[in-house]
Amino acid sequence: MSIEQEIVQAIRDVVGDADFVGLHVPDIADREKKRVLECLDSTFVSSVGAFVTEFEQGIADFAGSAHGIAVSNGTSALQVALQLAGVGAGDDVIVPSLSFVATANAVVHAGAQPYFVDSDEETLGMSVESVAEVLRTARTTPEGVVNHATGRRIGAIVPMHTLGHPLRIAELIELAAEYGIPVVEDAAESLGSRVGPRHTGTFGALGIVSFNGNKILTTGGGGMILTDDDELARRARHLTTTAKLPHRWEFEHDEVAFNYRMPNLNAALGVAQLERLPEFLTAKRRLAAHYQERFSDVAGVEFLVEPRGTESNYWLCAVRVDGGREERDAVLEATNAAGLQCRPFWNLLHDQAAFRDLPHAPVPVAEALHARTVCIPSSPALAAM
């Protein structure tokens, strides 16, 4: 049996024999429908309503953050968080090349330029060593730390917790603090993931999470800014609500801002999903354990487990094949042909058309991870199969 056939069989042994198994399908039940109908009956379906407030507080409490500001999606959350962190026109922002394109897009939307660094093989996230090398060769000026490779001020560092696995965030925060550079955590994929008792997205001054349709908890589309800083939270609400000054009838706006607030209709779905989040997390970890046990018998294939000292939400389960990109693509062809929706990592950001002319750090680990990793079906409901 070929390696791709072995992988197809291993996945089937875990998820069952349905004709088609999606990569990550949202779990929508009667509770969600009830909440959405409540919102429709209230007629408050736009960005004002009780469900928005309830959802913000619920996510903040779950993550252990003082504030949660609900917005239209994770990209807008990250853009505003970068601006609140002081990123401005002409800055560099350090981001991992192994990330979804939204991470880099948000940097550009904030007026800055991404500078791509390598990843860590164990955590899949931003390499602390790669960042340290950039900072070691940088120079300090009255305006801030200037990237030697670009001549631009480094305005922020944006690590991303890949597939829900926490990176070495405490080490990165400590390194950034030595240079006075803010860290904005892209925790879009890691709702429910922790380092010790601490939730991802709460280590830096600001963090963000995403509630896209393929996330562990969905609002259809949506995101949230997390912060413990009262003033940053106030500014986040103001900037994402068109900078409208409070008044019973006047429409006065005191700066150019954004219409980024999450609609109450989406928040209603989120409130119901949040009530079920513990069950989703338990199911995801059970599914990961089933995969880990089954793939332990497949030679040349490694199931990717949570980094030591962390608890991952296993947003997407994934395996790494020994044979490189050709073998990876053969596995993707075989699994998808068998009705098992699998995919590789996103194409590396430094290779994307919009960014390939930008300077970047060496990224050999990211390139190897991209060439060898296959994400496999990860819906919470599959744990019951």
N, C-alpha and C positions, 0 to 999 in steps of 0.2 A: 504494500500500500504506500502511495506517495505521501510526502509530508502534508500536501494540501488536502488530500483525502483524509488523513489522520485528524487534521484540524477540523474539517467539516464534521467528522464523526464525533469528535470530542464535544463540539458545541451542541450537536444534536442530542447527545447523551444528557446534557444539562438542561436544554431548553425545550426538548420535545420535538414532535414531528409535524408541527403546523407548516402549511405550504409556504408561508412567508413570515419571517420573524424580523421586526424592525430593530433598528439600532437602539433607539430610546424613545418609547412611546409614552405619552403622558397618561396618567391614571386618573380619569375623570369619573366620579361616581355621583350618587344622588345628593350627597352633601354639597358638592360644588354646584349642582343644578339649583338646589334650594337657595343657596346664597346669591347666586346670580339673579334668580327670579325676585328675591327680596330687593335687590338693587334696582331692577327694572320697575318694580311696583313703586319704589320710592321716587322715581323719575330723576334722581340724582345719578346720572350715568357718566358725567364728565369728570373734571378734575377736582370737584368739590363733593364731599360726602363722607359719611361716618366710616365706611369701609376703608378708605385711604388711611385715616388716622389709626384705626384698629390694626391694620396690616403693618403700618410703620412701627407701631409700638410692639407688636408681636415679634417681628423680625429682630428689632433691636434687643428685646429681652432674650430671645433665643440665642443671639450671638454674643450677648453680654456687652452691648454697646449702649452708650447713653442716648444716642440719637440714630434714627433711621429716616432718610428722606427718599420717598418713593418717586421714581421718575419713569420715563417712557421706555427705556431699555438700558442695557449695560453700557453701551457705547456712550450715550449721553451722560450717564452717571460718571464714567471715567473722565470724560472731557471736562465736566464741571469740577470734579475733584482735583484735576490737575490745575485748573485755573485758581481754585481756592488754595492750593499748595504754593502758589506763586509762580507757576510756569508761565512764561510770556513769549512774545514773538522773538524768534531767533535763537531760542534755547535748544539744547539737546535734552532728550529724555532717554534714559537707558532702559531698554526693553529686551526681553529674550527674543531671539529669532524664531524659536519654537513656540509660537502662540498663534491664536486666531487673528485674522487681519484687523478686527475691531480694536485690538490693543494699540496697534500702530495708527489706525485711522483717528482714534481719539486724540492722540498726541498731535497730529496734524491739525485737527479741528481746533485744538487749543492754541494754534499758532506756532508750535514748536516742530522739531524734527526728531524722528526716532534714531537712536544709535543702538544697533543690535549687538547683543553679546551671547555667549554660549550657555548651554544648559548643563545640568548635573545628571550624571547617569542614574544615580539611585533615586533621586526625587523627581526627575523629569523637568524640574523647574529651573529658574535662573541660577547660574553658577556663581557662587560667591567669589570664587577665585577669578573668574573672568571679569567681574565687576571690579575686584581689587586691583587687577592689572590696569584697567582703564584709569582708575583713580590714582594709582601709583605714578603714572606718567603724566598726570594732569598738573596744571599749575594753579596756584591760589592767587586771586586778584581781589581788589576791593569789591568787585561786583559778584564774586563767587568763584567756584571751581571751574576751570576752563579745560575742556577736553582737548588733549594734545593732537588728536587725529583730525579734529574739525575746526578748532579755534572758537568753538561756541561754549557758552556757559552751560553747565549741567544743571538743569532746573529741577529734575526729580529722577527717581528710580522707580520703575513700575515692574515688580515681579508678578508672575502669574502662577497660580497653583494648578498645575497641569493635570487634567483628568480628575481633579478633586484631590490629588495627593499633595499634602503640604510640603513646601520647599523649606530650606534652612532659613526661615524668616528671621529668627532671633539674631543669628549671626549677621544677616544682611542689614538689619536695623542698626546693630552695633557699628558695623563698618560705615554705613551712611552717616551716622551721628558723628563719627570722627571727622568727617569732611563737611558737616553742616548741610547735608543734602536731604530733602524730605523724601519719604517713601510713601507711595500711593499703591496700596495692594489691589491687584486685579484678582479678586476672589470670585469671579463670575461663575466658575465651575465647582466651587468648593463649599457651598452651603451645607453645614453639618460636619465639616472637617475641622479637626483640632490638633494643636500641638500641646500635649499635656492637657490641661483644662481649658486652654485659651483658644477661642474660635479664630479661624483665618479671617482676614479682613479687619482685624482689630489691633494689629501690632503697630502699624503706622499711624500718622495723624489722621489719615483718611483711608477708607477701603470701599470697595464696591462689590455687589453681587448682582447676578443676572437671574431673571425668571422667564427666559425664553421658553418656547414650547418644548424644547428638548432637554430642559434642565430638570433637576430632581424635584423641584417645586416650580410650578409654572403659573403665570398670570396671563398666558398667551404671548404677550410681549411686556417687558418691564424690567426695571432694575432698581437698585437702592444704593444710596451713599450712606456709609456708616462712619460715625465719628463720636468721640467723647468730648469734643470741644464745642462748648455752647455757641460761641461766636461763629465758628465755621458752619455749624448746623443752621444758624439763623441766616447766614449768607447763602447757604445752599438752597434753602427754601425760597429765599427772595429771588435769586438768579434763575431758578427753574420755574418760577411763576411770573414771568415777564416783568419782574422788578416793580410790581404794582404796590403802591402804598395803601395800607388799610384805610378804607373809608366806606361808608354805607352806600354811596352812589357815585362818587367821583372816580374817574379813571386817570389817575396820575401815576406815571412811571418815572423813577428817578435815575435810571441808567438803561443802556442797551442790554437786554437779557434774553432769556429763552423760554419757549412754551414747552417745557419738558415734563410737566407733572404727570404722574400716573392717573388715568381715569378711574373713577370709583367702580366702574363695571369690572375692570381688570382686578382691582383690589379685592372685590367681593370673591372672585375666584381664588385669589391668593389667600384670603382668610380661611377659606375651606381647606385649601391645600396645606396650609400651615398646621391646621388641626391634625392632619394625617402625616405630617413630616416624620415623627418618630417611627411610624410603621414603615414609611418609605426607606428610611435609613437602615432599619433592621433588615428589611428585605434585600437591600443592595449589598449589605455585608454578607448575608447568607448566600446570595448568588455568587459573590466573589469567592467565598470559601468553597462552593461547589466547583467552580471553574479551577481554582488552585489545585484542588485534590485531583480533578480529572486530568489536567494538563501535566501533572507531575509524572505521568506515565508516557508522555509524548517526547521522545528524544529530539533535541534540536529546537525545542520551543520552551520559552520561559513566560509564565504568567507574571504580570507586573503587580507587585504587592505594595502596600503602604510603606513609606519610609519608617525606619526605626524611630520610636518615640512619638509617633503621630497616630491619629485615628482618621482615616480617609472615608469620605462618603462613597468612594468608588463610583463616581458619576459615570464614567465609561470604563468598563473592564477592557484590558488590552493584553496582547501577547507579543513577545519579541521573538522573531525567527533568526536562526543563525546565518542563513544564506544570503542576506543582503536584499537589495531592491528587487532583483529579478525573482527571487523566491517569494518576497512579500507580494509582488503583483500577481504571481501565480496563485497564492493563497486568496487574494482578493477576488480574482476571477472565479475560483472554484466555490468560494463561500457564497458570493452573490448569485452565481448560477444555480446554487442549491436553495435559494430563497432565504439565505441568512444575510441580512444587511450588515456588512462590515465595511470599514473605511480605514484609510491610513491617517496619519497625522495631517494637519493642514500643511500646505506647501510652506516652506520656510520663508519668513518675512523678507529676508534680504534678497530672496530670489523672486519676489513678487514684482510685477511690471512697474508698479507705482513707486517701488523703493530700491530697485536693484542698482541704481546709480549712486546710492548713498554709501558713504564709507561705513565700515562695520568692523567689529573685532573678529578674530578667528573663531569659527564655530564648528570644530570637528565633531564634538559630541552630539550637538543638535543634528548635524548631517547624518551621523550614524543612527541616531534614534529615529529620524524620519525615514531612513532607508529600510528599517527592520521592524517597525511596529505596526500592528494591525489591531484596531479597536473592534470589539465584538459585541453582539447584542447584550444590552445592559438594562432593559426596562425592569422596574421593581417587580412587576407581576410575574416575571420569569422565575423568580425564586420559588414560586409555588409549583412549578412544573415537575 
